[in-house]
Amino acid sequence: MLPPWARPTWAEVDLGAVSHNIRMIRKKVGPHRSIMAVVKADAYGHGAKQVARAALQAGADWLGVAFPEEGAELRDAGIRAPIVVMGPVLPFQLALVLERDLAVSISSMDLAKALEEEAAQRGLFARVHVKVDTGMGRLGVPADQAPAFLRELSSLGRLRMEGLYTHLATADELYSDFAREQLRRFLEVDRKARENGINIPFRHAANSAGLISLGELGLLELVRPGLMLYGCFPNPGMSNPLSLRPALAWKTRVAHLRDLEAGQSVSYGRTFVAAGPMRVAVLPLGYGDGLPRSLSNRGQVLVRGSRAPIVGMICMDMTIVDVTRIQGVELGDEVVLVGRQAGHEISAEEVARWAGTISYEILCGVSKRVPRVYLE
């Protein structure tokens, strides 16, 4: 329960659901593979420190972040599990990753040599995961150059090659030949490395989408569930064989009620005009809280277990919904934007579809001014 001075808009994060989802992923991958819980972007808006602790206690082995400062935040919170920085690292950040014992994703020899030099100056060894670009076209050593790159990298005495990985561009498609081709290219790089006497202990390719769409093919020594950890799926068409549970519910309360007559409009631009008498509720949140403005005149919320359409343009701090057909709506009634109410549900995937985006963006977009309430 929120204290009386808190905003009447909040997000409930079910850490029990996070733990359940890790256990279901463990059941799928088996006891001998490692799980990297991806907690970048503040754990997709759920709270990185809280989610990381829950995931590790439930059986995750590693943590994945995008940037060094995200890893440093976890270290400063007392989390000692292995952490891999999967995004780009610039030379001025190398001291931070070494001080906080963060593994670095390596995509260039320039970065590798700079890290070697920084580690030598500090009398330390650096853990690295070499990223291979097999078709994403973003970070990574091109697959055809990777064998030679790994040979040169192995000569740098302060670097410990802990992982070799790639990122799949189309694994979220239900049947992707390209994802399988990427995996083939990646395994060929690994085969050539082993022929050259370079045996890297942790290979990883399967993110959430890869875990579902590639099946056993994507199960190497390490897997990287991100969106699955939070009970969502990269493609709404994917089934839920693991019985994952959504971890986030986003709620607010009715802040004002008013009656409109035919011809009256609401919000900016007069994009909604009442066709007849109607009753609307004003909600105390808007795009400043992360509710996409693209949901104007097309999204829905749950009020008293019924769907209420959003009418008019979503404002920075307020949103208006039509409650004409919902009996007994009162000031202070709970409103659900994402989650369940009275046996009905609006999922992050559904909100994303209305907004013309993906569930990742909906979850990550819930802003900092929305307080998180953690449920065990």
Secondary structure, 3 states (H helix, E strand, C coil): CCCCCCCCEEEEEEHHHHHHHHHHHHHHHCCCCEEEEECHHHHHCCCHHHHHHHHHHHCCCEEEECCHHHHHHHHHCCCCCCEEECCCCCHHHHHHHHHCCCEEEECCHHHHHHHHHHHHHHCCCEEEEEEEECCCCCCCEEHHHHHHHHHHHCCCCCEEEEEEECCCCCCCCCCCHHHHHHHHHHHHHHHHHHHCCCCCCEEEEEEHHHHHHCHHHHCCCEEECCHHHHCCCCCCCCCCCCCCCCCEEEEEECCEEEEECCCCEECHHHCEECCCCEEEEEECCCHHHCCCHHHCCCCEEEECCEEEEECCCCCCCCEEEECCCCCCCCCCCEEEEEEEECCEEECHHHHHHHHCCCHHHHHHHCCCCCCEEEEC
